[in-house]
Amino acid sequence: MNSEKIRIIPKLEIKNEHLIKGVRYEGLRKLGNPVEFAKKYFNDGADQLNIIDIVASLYSRDNLYDIVNKITDKVYIPVCVGGGIKSIDNIKSLLKCGADRVIINSEALRNIKFLEEIVNIFGAQFLTISIETKKIGSEYFCMMDHGRENSNKTVTQWLSELNKYNIGEIIINSIDSDGIENGFDEDLLHILKDKEINCPKVLSGGLSTIDHIYKILENSNVDGISLATSLHFNKITIQDIKKYLISKNININSV
Amino acid sequence: MIKIGIINLGINNIKSIAGACNTIGDAYLINCHSDVEKYTDVIVLPGNGNFSEGMRLLEDLNIKDLLLEHAHKKNKLIGICLGLQLFMEKSDEAKGTKGLSFIKGDVKKIDSKNFKVPLLGWYDVDFSNELINTKSFFFNNGYMVEPKEQKLIKGSVNNIIPAYVVNDNIYGFQFHPEKSSFHGLKLLGDSIKE
C-alpha cells in the first residue's frame, strides 16, 4: 500500500474579522488578521488550512466569504472551510471564494440527510466531518454550535452512524484538551483506536509540542494533525515539526 | 506576456487555478466559445468530477471544437486532473463517452490494492527529467490515465500512477499543481512557458 503523506494542518478559528483562540472553546482572545496568519503558515510549509467561523450561525456570513477570498488569493494549498454551513447555497458561495472542501459539524448532527445531499452534488472527497467532543461523566458526547449544545450522541454512536455514509475525512476535536497544551486526550485516543473508522482521520486539541505530535504519529494510524495554539503563539513552527518527523522516518511532506 | 485562457466548466474551484495562472502570465476565463480572445497562447482545462459530465459540458458550452482547433494548430493545451483525463480516448468511468483523444490511451480506475481510493492528499512524484527533484503533490482523483506510449509519462507515483504526461504540445497533470505549494506553481509555470 502506497500511503499518502501525513498532513500538518493549521486550524484558524475566526470570529467576525479576527483570528481568535480560546481555552476549551471559551475565553476567546483576538490574535490578529487571519489572512496574515494563513500566508505565514503557507510559507512555512503547511499541507492544508482549516478555517472555522465560530459564530457563523449568529451573524452574517459575508465576513467569512471575504476572508476566504483573501486567503485563497495568496495560498496555494487545499483550503477547507467550516462553521454554520447549513445549505448547498452556502457551499456554492464558499466554492466561488476558492474553498476546496467544507467542514460540517452541527448540521450533520441535526440533519444527517444533508451529508448525502453534499456528496451527491460535490462528491465524497469534498466533505469533512468535524466531531467536537466533551467528556461528561464517563462518556464523550458530540457537541454542537461550537461546544454550546449537547447532541446527546456519544462519539462511538456517531462514528458508527457516519460509517454508513461516504465521507472524505473526519476531524476529531477534543474540547477538553483545546488550548490546554497538554497533549491529545489519551482516553479519547483509546476509544478511537478501538473504533473502526473507514475514512482518513485528523486529530485536534492539545497538541502543542513536537513530542506530543511524534508520540501520536508513532502509535496510531492518523492521517493528519490539526494545530492552533502552538502555532498561533509561536511555540513551535511547521518547519521544525517537519524536520523532526522526517528525521524519525515519519511519512511526511518535506518543506 | 503569455496569454492564458482557462476553461470554466462551472463544476469546481476555478479561483485557485486562475490565481496560479495569473502569477505566470495574463490569465482570463473562458465560459463559452465566444469568450476566447485572439492570440491566446495557452489554454488550460482544469476540472474535477465525472468524465461524461465533463465531456457533456465541453459540448454544451461549445468549447470542444475550440480545443480541437487549438490543438490542431499545435498551440499549447494544459489539462489538470479531470482535464488530463478528458484528453484521452475513453474512460472506465463513462463507457460509451468518447474523449478528446489528444493522447492515445484510456482512463482506468485506480486499483485499491495499491492505494487508498480515491486519492486525496499528498504523494511523492518521481520525474523522468533528472533536473526535477522528487516532491509531493496534492492529488484528488479516483481514476488515472494510461497512455499507450509509455514514453509520454514524464512523472509518476511509484511507477504506477501517471502524474505528469507530455505529448508534444499537450501537457497533463493528474495532481493539482495550483494546490501543491511553491513547487506546484513552479512546475505549472515551467510547463506553460516551455
HADDOCK unambig.tbl for C-alpha pairs under 7 A between the chains (distance, minus, plus):
assign (segid A and resid 1 and name CA) (segid B and resid 113 and name CA) 6.77 0.50 0.50
assign (segid A and resid 1 and name CA) (segid B and resid 114 and name CA) 4.61 0.50 0.50
assign (segid A and resid 1 and name CA) (segid B and resid 115 and name CA) 5.57 0.50 0.50
assign (segid A and resid 2 and name CA) (segid B and resid 114 and name CA) 5.98 0.50 0.50
assign (segid A and resid 2 and name CA) (segid B and resid 115 and name CA) 5.51 0.50 0.50
assign (segid A and resid 3 and name CA) (segid B and resid 115 and name CA) 6.94 0.50 0.50
assign (segid A and resid 4 and name CA) (segid B and resid 121 and name CA) 6.19 0.50 0.50
assign (segid A and resid 4 and name CA) (segid B and resid 122 and name CA) 5.69 0.50 0.50
assign (segid A and resid 4 and name CA) (segid B and resid 123 and name CA) 5.37 0.50 0.50
assign (segid A and resid 5 and name CA) (segid B and resid 121 and name CA) 7.00 0.50 0.50
assign (segid A and resid 5 and name CA) (segid B and resid 122 and name CA) 5.41 0.50 0.50
assign (segid A and resid 5 and name CA) (segid B and resid 123 and name CA) 6.21 0.50 0.50
assign (segid A and resid 72 and name CA) (segid B and resid 16 and name CA) 6.59 0.50 0.50
assign (segid A and resid 73 and name CA) (segid B and resid 19 and name CA) 6.36 0.50 0.50
assign (segid A and resid 76 and name CA) (segid B and resid 178 and name CA) 5.82 0.50 0.50
assign (segid A and resid 76 and name CA) (segid B and resid 179 and name CA) 4.67 0.50 0.50
assign (segid A and resid 76 and name CA) (segid B and resid 180 and name CA) 6.31 0.50 0.50
assign (segid A and resid 76 and name CA) (segid B and resid 181 and name CA) 5.11 0.50 0.50
assign (segid A and resid 77 and name CA) (segid B and resid 179 and name CA) 4.09 0.50 0.50
assign (segid A and resid 77 and name CA) (segid B and resid 180 and name CA) 5.55 0.50 0.50
assign (segid A and resid 77 and name CA) (segid B and resid 181 and name CA) 5.58 0.50 0.50
assign (segid A and resid 78 and name CA) (segid B and resid 179 and name CA) 5.70 0.50 0.50
assign (segid A and resid 95 and name CA) (segid B and resid 13 and name CA) 5.78 0.50 0.50
assign (segid A and resid 96 and name CA) (segid B and resid 13 and name CA) 6.77 0.50 0.50
assign (segid A and resid 96 and name CA) (segid B and resid 15 and name CA) 6.92 0.50 0.50
assign (segid A and resid 98 and name CA) (segid B and resid 13 and name CA) 5.69 0.50 0.50
assign (segid A and resid 98 and name CA) (segid B and resid 15 and name CA) 5.21 0.50 0.50
assign (segid A and resid 98 and name CA) (segid B and resid 16 and name CA) 6.02 0.50 0.50
assign (segid A and resid 99 and name CA) (segid B and resid 13 and name CA) 6.97 0.50 0.50
assign (segid A and resid 100 and name CA) (segid B and resid 13 and name CA) 6.47 0.50 0.50
assign (segid A and resid 253 and name CA) (segid B and resid 136 and name CA) 6.24 0.50 0.50
